[in-house]
Amino acid sequence: MYLKLIDAVSKIVKSYGIDILSDSKFWHILTDSYSFASEYSLKDTFKSCLNSGYISKLLALRGNTNQTKSEIAHIIDSEKRLNSGKEQEYSAVLFSVAIAIGTFSKKDYSDFINRNHPTSSSNPTPNNNTPNNKDRINTNIVISTAFGLLILWGSTLLYGTYLNYRWWISGIALLMAIFQLAFCGFALNIFNDARFKRNKELERTAVWCYLPIIVGYFINDLVPLFLCSSSIRYKLSKYFITDFHPVNAYTQYNWMNDIWGAERKIEAPGIGGISLIIILLFSVFSCGLGLYSEKYSFTQPRFQFRKKPVIVIVAIITIGYWWIIVSPYRQRYSQERDYMENQQMLKADKNSLLNKNSHLVDERCKIIKSLSFKGIGLGISLDTAIGHASSLENEDNEDFSNDSSTIVGEIVNADEIGNSSISNFYFTIKETEPLPISILTGNTYDNSKPHTEDTYIQYKTECYESSTSLDNNKVFYRIIAANNRVFAITVNANIYGGTWSDDYYAKLVNLYTAKYGEPEIEKLFPKAGTYYIPDEKAISYQWTFADGVVYLSEKGIVYLYSSFIKKATANLSSQIRLREEQQKAYDDSVKRENARQLRLENERKRSDSIKRMKNHENAINEI
């Protein structure tokens, strides 16, 4: 009675609300949560109800039991004229929606089905035993044939456990032998059944129903012999992987190479497995030949060939294998379609965000804001900035009064600084990394080269470090200067960098938005063809003004002076151009060297050819 479908629809409505039934996303959610599998008729019926507006009609009648029941009966009656035989599918679909929105219960659906499709309480008794016995034999043939077909398809599907789960062929061969030989024994036993002996026509029908299945067993059991080839194992494994993976993903993650490098992971069938397969092939062949001929001869069949049962069984076998072959493709196609739709949505969101950011930059790019942190402004001298920082230490709360500050950089006005120490601050600007991130990840330890193939520039600057309070929280800040001019200020959660707590980060976003206006939002989007799903919380905010930039992320806050941004960008662009020129010069030198080597090789061949010709001419004098 399709109760699983009813439960699936009810669960979706409970999770997303009744309005989801009117949303185009409902169909995708339903197909994800309920597997229609082979219920193609039910799937088409549900899609038809959505497209025909039947679901919308039920939503409009929500809570009105009588009108809803009349409407369902009217819809089923209308569709019965167009699609006879689909009454149960339409009843299941319409009642699943009515139950989900609370108009009906499962009992109402059961009553409706029983009233419209009553089951017979008794069967007529046959007048004599002969027809009943014939029907019973026919039923046995149908059931045994269906059982044999299931064994055939199941034997093929067992190879999936070898390709995908690395089962041993010997175990698979043993399982196939148990079921296939059981069917073969049942097929041969019909010649000992008195009921079949009294009706040779039925015996003939049974033989020609069973023989195509046994031939299918033999062909299926040949597969392990082909699996000895690594290329065949690789191609089959690749095809029957049912998950869709974007093409670029295989170059992004090493573990994906294990999937597409399946030929390296799947071992060839062992001697034991191949031995069992050969024994099974011999047994199945013997059974089929014994079923075909009493004397085990191809030229002396038991019965004359019957075309109809053979055609029917071969057609059913073909349909089953068509489903087995097409299913992985259909599943990958469905996943690929969903992936492409998701990529289009992400692209639209990204373009919308970029357009909005561009508009905000255009609005603020001519505004001079005189950016500063706690009164320490960008562009001032490092001496003045240290003076402001020293006064901040005296004004801070008692909780921070015992904190010591450290000055790093070359020694400047040591008498005013007191016992502070100075060293250098290093950071690297990379081609693929935003400038504020480069400043945040700098350190006061060394200027070792980064592990990257990108073009980069390293800076050695002066830095003053200290702690203060910001919105009732202790923070650590750095004043970074070059040529005694402050070009950057960074603020971090602790001395080692770290990240803000979620609540505090939200407060900082509100504070900076209130002061500088709506921010330019920088959000990570997954790259096409990757499995990387960015953290929704990994969003950074930026305010771009004529004299500088304020950058806020979960890793820290950065104030950047506009003149330094222009200088750093110009230097990086210069490095990129230099790298491209060097690469072009290298490529040209390689081409020239290859051309030279080719020319030398041709000259050598020509010289050898001339030498062989002379040797051939001189050979006349040597004989």
N, C-alpha and C positions, 0 to 999 in steps of 0.2 A: 504493500500500500504506500510505498515511497515515503515512509516515516523519516528516513534519514534526510531527505530533501526538506521536509517540513522543519526538522530540527535545525538544519543549516540556515534556512531563511530566517527562522526565529532568532537564532544566535546573532546573525548579522544585524537585524533590526534592533536587537537589544544593545548591541555594541555601538552602532552608529546612529541610531534614531530612525524614526519612520521616514524622515525626509530622504534617506539614502535610497529608498525605492524609486524615487523620481530622478535620482542622479545617474548620469551615464557611467559612473564608477561602479555602480552596483553589480553590473554583469561581470566585471573583472574580479571583484571581491568574491562573488558567488562561485565562479569557476576555480578560484584559488582554494576556497574552503570546502567545496563539494566536488568530488571527482565523478563526472558523468560516465567515465570509462566507456563501456560499450553501449550505454543508454543514449544513443544518438537521437532516437525519436523524442525522448524526454527533453534533451538539450535543445533540439530545434523547436519543440513546442514552447519551452520557456522563453526562448528568444522571440518567437512569434507573438507571444502574449505581451512582451515588453514593447515590441514595435507596433502592435495593433492598438495599444492604449488600454488594454483590458486591466492591467495593473492599476493604471490611473483611475479607472472607473471604480475599482474596489476601494481605493484610498478615499475617493469622494464619498463613498457610502459607509465609511468606517463607523462601527457601532450600531448600524441599522441591520439587524440580523435578517429580517424578512426580505427586505429589498436586496440585500447582498445575495441571499440564497436564490432569489428569483433571477437576479442578474447572472449568477453562475450557471443556473439551469439554461437561461437563454443563450449564453455564450456557447455552452457545450452543444446545445441543439443546433445552433447556427454552424458551428464548426463540423458537426457530424455530417452535414450535407456535403461539405467541401472535403473533409479529411476523415472519411469513415474508418472506424477502428482505433481512433485516438482519444476516445472519451475518457479513459482512465488517466492518460497523461495530462489532458486539460484539467480534469478534476484535481489531480495532485498539485499542479502548478497554481491554480486559482485558490485552492484551499490552503496551500502553504503560505500564501500572502495574507489571506483572510485570518488565519490563525496567528501569524506573526504580528498583525496590527491589533489583535485582541477581539475581532468580531466573532470568530468561531473558536471552538476547541477541537481537539483531536477526536473526541467522541462524536461531534457533529459531522466530521469528515467520515468517520467509520459508519455512522448511520446513513449518510448520503450514499456511500459506496454500496452498502448492503441492500439499500432500498432500490438502487438503480441497476445493480448487478447481483441478484440473489443467487446463492449456490444451491444446487439440487441436493435434496436430502437423501435420495435413493436412486439407484441405477436399475434399469430394467433387467430382468433375469432372462438370459438366453433360453431359447426353446429347446436346444439340444447342445451336446457337448462338442460337436465337430467344429462349428464356426468359432466357438470360444477358444478351443485349443489352437486353431490357426492364428487367431488374433494374438494369443499369448506368445506363439512362436515368432510372429512378426515383431512383437514388442521386444522380445529377447534379442532379435537381430539388431533392431534400432538402438537398444541400450548398449549392447556389446560393441556395436560400431562406434557409437559416441564415446564409449570408454577407450577404445583403441585409438581414436583420433586425439583424445586428450593426452594419452600417453605419448603419441607422436609429437605433438606440439610441446608437451612438457619436457620431452627428451632434448628437443632443440633449445628450449629456454635454459636447460641445465648448463649448457655451454657458457651462458652468461656468468655463472658462478666461477667458471674457470678464467674467463677474460677479465672480469671486474673484481673478483674476490679471491683469485689465485687458488681455487680449489684444485685438488689433485684429479687428474683425468681418471686414475684408477678408481677413486670413489664415485665419480660421475658414471663411469662404465658399469660399476656394480649396481648403482641405483637403476640405470636404464635396463640392465639385464633382468633385474627382479620384475619389473613391470612389463617389459616387452615379451619376455619368455612366458610370463603368466598369460598374456593375451594370446600368444602363439599356441600355448597348450589348450586354452579354451577354444580357439579356432579349430584345431585338429580334433577336438573331442566331439564336434558335431556329427562326425561319421559314426560315432558310437551311440548317439542319441536316437532312441527308437522313434521319437516324434518326427525327426527329420527323415529317417529312413522310410516312413510312410508317405512322405511328401517330397519327392525328388526335386520338384520345382523350387521349393523353399530352400532346400539344401544347395541347389545351384545358385540361388540369389545370395545366400549367405557367403558362399565361396568367393563370388565376384565382388562382394562388399568388403571382405576381409583382405583379399589379395593386394589391392592398391595400398592399404595401410601397412602391410608387411613389407612391400616394396619401399614405402616411405621410411620404415624402420631401417632397412638396409642402407639406403642413401644417407640417412641421418647418421648412422654409425660409421660412415666413411669419413666424416668431418675431422676426427682427431688425427687421421693420417695427413690431412692437409695442414693441420695446425703445427706440424713439425717445421714448417717454413716460418721464419721470423717475420718476413714481410706480410704474410697473410695474417699472422697473429696481430701485428701492429695495425693493419687496416681494419680488421674486424673490431678490435678493441676501440679504435678511434671512432668507428661508425656507431657502435652501440653504446657509447657514453651518452646518456640522455640529457645531460646538463649542457645548456648553451653557455659558451665562454667567449667574450669579445676577443677578437684576433690579437690585439696588442697586449692582452693580459698574459699571454704565454711568454712574452719577452720581459714582463714586469716582475714576475715572481718565479723563483727557482723551483718552488714546489709544484708549479704547473707543468714543468718539464717532465716530472714523474708521470703525469697523466698522458701527455702526448709522446713521451718516450716509453710507452708501455711495452714495446718489444724488448726493452732491456730488462723489464721487471717480470714479464711473464715467461716462465721457464717452459721449454719444449716438453711435450708429453714424455714421461719416462718409459723405460722398457716394460715395467709392470703394467702401466696403463695401456700401452699399445698391445701387449699380449692379451689382456682382457678384452680389448676391442676386437682383436682378430678372432678370438673364441666366440664373442657375441655375434660378429658378422657371419661366421660359419653356422652358428645355431639358427640365426634368423633366416639365412639363405636355405638351410635344410628344411625349416618349417614351411617357408613359402613354397618351395618346390614340392614338398609332400602334400600341401594343400592344393597345388595346381595339378599334380599328377600322382596317381596311386602307385605308379612304378618309378617315380622320381625321374621322369623323362620329359624334356621339353616338347617332344613330338607326340606324346600320348596324354593329352589333358583329360581330366575327369569329366568335364562338362564342356559343352559348346560355349563359346564366348558370349557374354551378355553385355551389350553396350550401355544400356541405361544405368544400372547401378554403378558401373565403373566411372561413367561420366559424372554422375552425381557426387561420388566420393572424391574423385580427383578435383572437382570444382570446389568442394568444401575444404579439402586440404590446401588448395591454392589460395582460397580466401583467408584461411588461418595464417598461412605464411606471409600473405600480403600484409596482414595486420601486424605480424611480428616484425617485418622489415620496415614498414612505414611508421610504426609507432615512435621509434627514436627520433625520426625526422620530424614528425608532427609535434612532438614535445619540444624539440629544440626550436622549431619554427615559432611555436607559441611563446616560448621564453624570449626569443630574439625580437619578436614583435613588441612584447612588453618592454624589453630593454630599449628598443629604438624610440618608443613612445616616451619612456622616462628620460632618455637623452634629449629629446626635443623639448620636453618641459624644462629640463635643467638649462638648456641653451637659451630658452625664452626668459627664464628667471635671471640668468647671468646677464643677458643683454639689457634687460630692464634695469638691473642694478647698476650696470656700467653707465647707462644713459642718465640715471638719476645722479650718480656721483659726478659725472661730467657737468651736469647742470649746476650742482652745488659748488664745484670748483670755479666755474665761470662767474658765479655770483660773488665769491669771496676773494678771488685772486688779486683784486686791486685794493682790498681793505688792509690797512696797516694796523695790526693788533697789539704791537709791543709785547710779545709773548714773554711770560716770566713764571717762575715757580717760587712761591714764598718770597717774592720781591727780588729774586735773582733773575735778571733779564738776559736774553740772548744778545750777543754782540758786545757786551761790556768786557772790561779787562778782567783777567783772572784775579788780580789783586783786589779789585773792587768786589768781585763775587765772593772771594774768601772772607772779606770783611762782613758782607751780609750774612754769610753762613755762620760766622763766629757769633754774631748778634743773635741769630736764630737759636743757637745752643743755649744761650742764657735765658731766652724767653720761653723755651719749651717747658712742658710739665715736669713735675718732680720725678715722674716715672722714668723719664729719659735723662735726668740730670747727671747720672753717673756714667752715661755712655761716652766712650772716647771716640774721637774722630781721627781719621788718618788722611794726610795729604800726600798725593803721589804726583810725580812730575819732576822737573828739575828744581833745585832749591831756589826759591824766589822769596826775597824779604824774610829770611829765616828768623830774624829777631822778632818780627811781628807774629810769626806762626808759632813760636814757642817750641814745644817738644815734638811737633808733628814731623813725620818723615815723608820723603817724596820719591816716587819712582815713575816709570813710564806706563802708559796705557795703550794697548794694541787692539786694533780691530781690522777686519777684512771686509771689503765691499765686493760682493760677487755679482756676476752678470744676471743670475737667476734669483737673487734674493733681494727683498725690499731693503732700502737703506736703513730705516729704523731698526729692523731686526739685526742688521750687521752691527749697529751701535750697541744694542742690548746684549748681544752675545760676545762682545769684546771682553778682554781680561787684562789684568795688571801683571801677568806672569811672563809671557814670552811672545815672540812673533813667529812661531813655527808655521810652515806653509800648510794651508788647509788641504785636506784630502778631497780635491775636486778637479774636474777637467774644465770647469768654467773659467772664463777670463775674470781676473780679480785684481784688486789694488789693496795693498796693506798700508795702514796709517799708524804712525807712532806719535802720540799726543801727550798732553799733561792732564792730570785728573785730580780732583779733590773729592773725597768720599766722606760722608757723614750720615747721621740719622736724624729724623725729626718726626713730627706727628702730622697725619693727614686724615681728617674726619675721624678723630679719636682712635686712630690706629698708627702704630709705629711703622715707619717706612725708611728705607735706605736710598740715598740719592747720590748721584755723581755729577760733578761739574766738569765738563770736558772742554779743553781749550787747545788751540793751536796758535802759535805766535802771540801768546798772552791774550788771545781773544776767545771768549766763550762761544762755541758754535753748537754745543749740545748739552742737554741736561736729561739724565735718566733717573727714573724712580722705580724701585723694586720692592717686593714684599719682604725680602731679607737679603743679607749680605751675599748669599750664594745665588741670587736670582729668584728662583722659585716662581710660584703662581699665586694669584689672589684667590681667596675663598669665593665661592659663587655669590654669596650675599654681598660681600664687600665690592666685588667687581661690578655688580649691578648698581650699587650706590655710586661708585666712581663714574659709571656711564651717565647716570642721571646728573651728577654734579657738573661734569664737563659739557654735557648737552645744554644744561641750564645757562652755562657761561658763554659757550661758543656757538650755540645753535645746533641745528640738525647735522649729524655727522655724515661723512662719506663712509659707507660700510664696505669693508673688505671681508668677503666670505669665501672660504675654500670650496671649490666645486670639484667633484670627482673627474679625473681625466677620462676621456673616451677610451674604452677598451681596458679599463683597470678595475680591480676589485676594491680599491681604496674608497672607503666611505668616510668623508671628513666628519669630525665631531661637530655637532650642531652648536656647541658652546665656543668652538674655536673661531669666533668672529672678532675682528679688530675694527677700530673706529679711528677716523682721521679727520682733522680740520686743517684745510690748506688756506693760508693767508699770504699776502704779498711779502711779508717779512719773515715768514717761517711756517713750520708745520707742527701740529700737536698730534701725536700718535698714541693710542690707548689700546692695549691688548691684555690678555690674561697673564702675559709674561712681564708686563711693566708699562711705564709711560715714558715717552721720548719727546723732548722739545728740540727741534732742529732749526738752525738758522738758514735762511733761504740762500745766502751767498755761498755757504758751504755746500748746500745741495747742488747748486749750479756747478760749482767747481768739481765736486766729486763725480757728478754725472758726465761732465766734459772729459775728465781724466779717464773714466771708465770707457767712454765712447772711443777715445783715442787709443786705448789699449786694445779694444775690440778691432778697430781698423788695422792696428799694427799686427794683431794676430792673423787677421784675414790676409793681409799682404804677405806675411811670412808663410802662411799656408799655401798661398798662390805661388810664391817663389819656389817653395819646396816641390809643389806639384809640377811646375814647369821644369825644374831640374831633373825630376824623375822621368818626365817625358823625354827630355833631351838625352838622358843616359840610356833609356830604353831604345831610342832611335839609334844611338851610337852603337849599342850592343848588336842591334839588328843589322846595321850596316857592316860591322865587323864579321858577323856570322855569314852574311851573304858573300863577302869577299873571300872568306875561308872556303866556303862551298865552291865558289868559282875557281879558286886556286886548286882545290882538290880535283875538280873536274878536269881542268887543263892538265894536271899532273897525270891523271889516269889515262887521258887520251895519248899523251906522249909515251907513257909506259906501254900502251897497246901498240903504238907504232914501232917502238923499239923491240917489241917481242918478236917481230919477224926476223930480226938479226940474231935472236937467241935460239932459234930452232934449226 
